[in-house]
Amino acid sequence: MTKADIVNEISRSTGLEKSAVLTTIEKFMETVKESMANGENVYLRGFGSFIVKTRKEKTARNISKNTTIIIPEHKVPAFKPAKTFIEDVK
């Protein structure tokens, strides 16, 4: 399902204009990204959590050059679904 499909479905089921729904979804995604960029987690009860995980420094290999490189500690975004979300998908 794409963002356009989501907009169409919400617009159809609520009767709101597609442009209003698209603006709302865009603002939601922007707010989540900004919060996570600032190191804040986003919790949506009954849906899940958008969290920032920290990956530790590690050693990796470049097979083509047969060398080792150090990958520094860095942060990655992650989504952890709520228990009810998992149960509904099963």
JOGISUL-V112915 format. One record per backbone hydrogen bond with DSSP energy under -0.5 kcal/mol. CO is the residue of the C=O (numbers start at 1). NH is the residue of the N-H. E is the energy in kcal/mol with one decimal. If there is no record, write none. Layout:
BEGIN
co:nh:e
CO:NH:E
CO:NH:E
END
This chain:
BEGIN
co:nh:e
2:6:-2.1
3:7:-2.6
4:8:-2.5
5:9:-2.4
6:10:-2.7
7:11:-2.6
8:12:-2.5
9:13:-2.4
10:14:-2.1
11:15:-2.0
17:21:-2.0
18:22:-2.8
19:23:-2.1
20:24:-2.0
21:25:-2.5
22:26:-2.7
23:27:-2.3
24:28:-2.3
25:29:-2.5
26:30:-2.3
27:31:-2.5
28:32:-2.3
29:33:-2.4
30:34:-2.5
31:35:-2.4
32:36:-2.4
33:37:-2.3
34:38:-1.4
35:40:-2.7
36:39:-1.6
42:44:-0.5
42:50:-2.9
43:45:-0.6
44:47:-2.4
44:48:-2.3
47:82:-2.0
48:44:-2.8
49:51:-0.7
49:80:-3.0
50:42:-2.7
51:53:-0.6
51:78:-2.4
53:55:-0.6
53:76:-2.8
55:74:-1.8
58:71:-3.3
60:69:-2.8
61:63:-0.9
62:66:-1.4
62:67:-1.5
67:62:-3.2
69:60:-3.0
69:71:-0.6
70:72:-0.7
71:58:-2.2
74:55:-3.6
76:53:-2.9
78:51:-2.4
79:81:-0.5
80:49:-2.7
82:86:-2.3
83:87:-2.4
84:88:-2.2
85:89:-1.7
86:90:-2.0
END
